[in-house]
């Protein structure tokens, strides 16, 4: 079954939480791959990571460990998908619109974690995907604001690149007074 869901445009920054760590289960090695970097379509995956973004409206959930970030279809784990939650999930990986997606079949463990400070990064670092799925801080000037895909879209010109920031709540009139003003956005970039 092919998903009709479309991922939001590239270079998206959304408020969320920084990824923290990955852990392999104790004892014997599992029959499944571990660590997000091991994600391959058609393979089973068991991973522990931090929820960096959770948006039920866009059906967009991101989980990060020390090896990478993956989109997740949370299934039974959805109530636990809150930014900052540390989850251990088991499921299978499939490609959706060219992105590997973990289809969570079992929630093995869940706990809350402390939030880390978001590092300040350049617009180029965001645009190049070096921080995809990780919480960051980016500064620039709001060049344009409009409602698109039921979200407030801000075009922000940084010192070295133009990026797009999507705000989950807000209206174009909210940004009006900030046009051509310096801003700092904390969020999670992804493509």
C-alpha positions in Angstrom: 0.0 0.0 0.0 1.5 3.3 -1.0 1.2 6.2 1.3 -0.4 9.4 0.0 1.1 11.4 2.7 3.5 14.1 1.6 6.4 15.2 3.7 6.5 19.0 4.3 8.9 20.9 2.1 12.6 20.6 2.8 14.5 22.8 5.3 11.8 22.7 7.9 12.5 23.8 11.5 10.0 22.8 14.1 10.0 23.2 17.9 11.0 19.9 19.5 13.6 18.1 21.7 17.2 17.1 21.3 18.1 13.5 20.8 20.2 11.9 23.5 21.4 8.3 23.4 21.0 4.8 22.1 21.3 1.6 24.1 21.6 -2.0 23.0 19.6 -4.5 25.1 21.7 -6.3 27.7 22.6 -9.9 27.2 22.6 -11.8 23.9 22.5 -9.8 20.7 19.0 -9.5 19.3 18.0 -11.1 16.0 17.1 -7.6 14.7 19.3 -4.6 13.8 20.0 -2.1 16.5 20.7 1.6 16.2 18.9 3.9 13.7 21.9 3.9 11.4 21.2 0.2 10.8 17.7 1.0 9.4 17.2 -0.7 6.1 13.9 -1.3 4.3 12.3 -4.6 5.0 14.5 -5.3 8.1 13.4 -5.6 11.7 14.8 -2.8 14.0 15.0 -2.6 17.8 16.1 0.9 18.9 16.2 3.2 21.9 16.1 6.9 21.3 14.7 10.2 22.2 11.6 11.6 20.6 12.8 14.8 19.0 9.5 15.8 17.3 5.9 14.6 17.6 3.1 16.1 15.4 -0.1 14.0 15.2 -1.6 16.5 12.7 1.1 16.0 10.1 1.6 12.4 11.3 5.2 13.2 11.8 7.2 11.6 14.5 11.0 11.6 14.8 13.2 9.4 17.0 16.9 9.9 17.4 19.8 7.9 18.9 23.5 8.4 18.8 23.7 6.9 15.3 21.0 8.9 13.5 17.3 10.0 13.2 14.3 8.1 11.8 10.7 8.9 11.0 8.4 6.7 13.0 4.8 5.4 12.5 4.2 5.0 16.3 1.2 2.7 16.3 0.5 1.6 19.9 3.4 3.7 21.2 1.7 7.0 20.0 0.6 8.1 23.5 4.3 8.0 24.6 5.5 10.1 21.7 6.2 13.4 23.5 9.3 15.4 22.8 12.0 14.4 25.3 10.6 10.9 25.9 13.1 8.1 25.7 11.5 5.1 24.0 12.7 1.6 23.2 10.8 0.4 20.2 10.7 -2.8 18.0 9.3 -2.8 14.5 10.1 -3.0 10.9 11.5 -0.5 8.5 9.9 0.5 5.2 10.5 3.3 2.7 7.8 6.0 2.5 8.4 8.8 -0.1 12.1 7.8 -0.2 12.5 8.1 3.6 13.1 5.1 5.9 10.3 4.8 8.4 10.2 2.6 11.5 6.7 1.0 11.8 6.6 0.6 15.6 5.1 -2.8 16.5 6.0 -2.9 20.1 6.9 -0.4 22.9 9.5 -2.1 25.0 10.2 0.8 27.4 9.4 4.5 27.9 10.7 7.2 30.3 11.1 10.9 30.4 14.4 12.6 30.0 16.0 16.0 30.7 16.2 18.4 27.8 19.6 19.5 26.5 20.4 23.0 25.4 20.0 23.4 21.6 23.3 24.3 20.0 23.5 27.4 17.8 24.1 26.4 14.1 24.3 28.1 10.8 21.6 28.2 8.2 23.9 26.3 5.9 24.3 23.5 8.4 20.5 23.3 8.6 20.1 23.4 4.8 22.8 20.7 4.3 21.0 18.3 6.7 23.9 18.1 9.1 21.4 18.5 12.0 18.3 16.8 10.6 16.2 15.5 13.5 18.3 17.2 16.2 17.2 20.3 18.2 19.0 23.4 17.1 19.0 27.2 17.5 19.2 29.4 14.3 19.3 33.1 14.1 18.3 35.4 11.2 15.9 37.9 9.9 12.2 37.2 9.0 11.9 38.0 5.3 8.4 36.7 4.7 5.5 35.1 6.6 2.3 33.4 5.4 -0.1 30.6 6.2 0.7 27.4 4.2 -0.4 23.8 4.9 -2.4 25.1 7.9 0.8 26.4 9.5 2.6 29.7 9.8 5.6 29.6 7.5 8.5 32.0 8.1 11.2 32.6 5.6 14.3 33.4 7.6 17.5 34.8 6.1 20.5 33.7 8.2 24.0 35.0 7.9 24.8 32.4 5.2 21.5 30.9 3.9 17.7 31.2 3.6 15.7 28.7 5.6 12.0 28.0 6.2 10.6 27.7 9.7 7.1 26.2 10.2 5.3 27.1 13.4 2.6 24.7 14.6 0.5 27.5 16.1 0.2 31.0 14.9 -1.2 33.2 12.1 0.3 35.4 9.5 -0.8 38.4 11.5 1.3 37.1 14.4 4.5 37.6 12.3 3.5 41.0 10.9 5.3 43.0 13.5 8.4 40.8 13.2 8.9 41.2 9.5 12.5 42.3 8.8 13.4 41.9 12.5 16.1 39.6 13.9 14.8 36.4 15.4 16.2 33.2 16.9 14.3 30.0 16.2 14.7 26.8 18.3 13.5 23.7 16.5 14.2 20.5 14.7 15.3 20.7 11.0 14.4 17.8 8.7 14.0 17.2 5.0 
